[in-house]
């Protein structure tokens, strides 16, 4: 009886270890450093109101989804709530529906902002861009 009790927990630990190692997220066709570089380029473009620089790494659907007028509105809201962008930390990666989703904490003048940037798995064009922070949530309850 004692052997069965010991084998069962041990087999559960082995099964859990195997499932964790098999669940590694698949990246975009970019290194983490390249993802940070693209994100910092986008955020710098927001600081300087440079729409051409802002969309240079976007896929065609993203360019269509954020026309220049919407970029200006987004820039105003982000600057009013969080200030100018300063720097980003290393991203974390997860997958959902064929996308590599990178989240990173970025320092702005007034607060830290969680920036989420998405690419197709194996892709190199931005397919999604999201911002979250306490001040932004106050503006959009």
C-alpha positions in Angstrom: 0.0 0.0 0.0 2.8 2.4 0.8 4.4 1.9 -2.6 1.2 3.0 -4.4 1.0 6.2 -2.4 4.6 7.1 -3.1 4.4 6.3 -6.8 1.2 8.3 -7.4 2.6 11.6 -6.2 5.9 11.0 -8.0 4.1 10.3 -11.2 2.0 13.4 -10.8 5.2 15.5 -10.3 6.7 14.0 -13.5 3.5 14.6 -15.5 3.4 18.2 -14.3 7.0 18.8 -15.2 6.5 17.3 -18.7 3.4 19.4 -19.3 5.2 22.6 -18.2 8.1 22.1 -20.5 5.8 21.3 -23.4 3.9 24.6 -23.0 6.7 27.0 -24.0 5.2 29.9 -25.9 6.1 30.2 -29.6 7.7 33.6 -30.5 7.3 36.0 -33.4 10.2 35.9 -36.0 12.0 38.5 -33.7 14.2 38.3 -30.7 13.0 39.8 -27.4 15.5 42.7 -28.1 13.9 43.3 -31.5 10.4 43.3 -29.9 11.6 45.9 -27.3 13.3 48.0 -30.1 10.0 48.0 -32.2 8.0 48.9 -29.1 10.4 51.7 -28.1 10.3 53.0 -31.7 6.5 53.1 -31.6 6.4 54.8 -28.2 9.1 57.3 -29.3 7.0 58.1 -32.4 4.1 58.8 -30.0 6.3 61.2 -28.0 7.3 63.1 -31.2 3.9 62.8 -33.0 5.5 61.1 -36.0 2.8 59.0 -37.6 5.1 57.6 -40.3 7.5 56.2 -37.7 4.6 55.0 -35.6 3.2 52.7 -38.3 6.5 51.6 -40.0 6.5 48.1 -38.4 2.7 47.7 -38.6 0.9 45.2 -40.8 -1.5 46.6 -43.3 -4.6 45.8 -41.1 -3.0 47.7 -38.2 -2.2 50.7 -40.4 -5.9 50.7 -41.6 -7.1 50.3 -38.0 -5.2 53.3 -36.7 -5.4 56.2 -39.2 -3.5 59.4 -38.4 -6.5 61.2 -36.8 -6.9 58.2 -34.3 -3.1 58.3 -33.7 -3.3 62.0 -32.7 -6.3 61.2 -30.3 -4.4 58.2 -28.8 -1.3 60.3 -28.4 -3.1 63.1 -26.6 -4.8 60.6 -24.3 -1.6 58.8 -23.5 0.4 62.0 -23.0 -2.3 63.5 -20.8 -2.6 60.4 -18.6 1.0 59.1 -18.5 3.4 61.7 -19.9 6.2 61.0 -22.3 7.7 57.5 -22.8 11.1 56.8 -21.2 12.1 53.1 -21.4 10.8 49.5 -21.5 11.7 46.4 -19.5 12.1 43.0 -21.1 8.9 41.4 -22.4 7.1 38.3 -21.3 5.6 36.1 -24.0 2.5 34.1 -24.3 0.4 32.7 -27.2 -3.3 33.0 -28.1 -5.0 32.1 -31.3 -1.9 31.9 -33.5 -0.4 35.1 -32.0 2.8 35.8 -30.1 1.7 38.3 -27.4 4.5 40.3 -25.7 3.8 42.3 -22.5 6.2 44.7 -21.0 6.2 47.4 -18.4 7.3 50.7 -19.9 8.2 53.7 -17.8 6.5 57.0 -18.7 7.0 60.4 -16.9 3.9 60.0 -14.7 3.5 56.2 -14.3 4.4 52.8 -15.5 2.3 51.6 -18.5 1.8 47.9 -19.4 2.3 47.8 -23.2 1.1 44.7 -25.1 2.3 44.2 -28.6 1.2 41.2 -30.8 2.7 39.5 -33.8 1.6 36.4 -35.7 3.6 33.5 -34.5 6.7 33.5 -36.7 5.7 37.0 -38.0 7.5 40.3 -37.9 4.7 42.9 -38.4 2.8 44.4 -35.5 -0.7 43.0 -35.4 -1.9 44.5 -32.1 -1.0 47.3 -29.7 -2.6 47.9 -26.3 -1.9 50.1 -23.3 -3.0 49.7 -19.7 -2.3 51.8 -16.6 -4.2 53.2 -13.6 -4.4 56.7 -15.2 -5.6 55.3 -18.5 -8.3 53.3 -16.7 -9.5 56.4 -15.0 -10.0 58.1 -18.4 -11.9 55.1 -19.8 -13.9 53.5 -16.9 
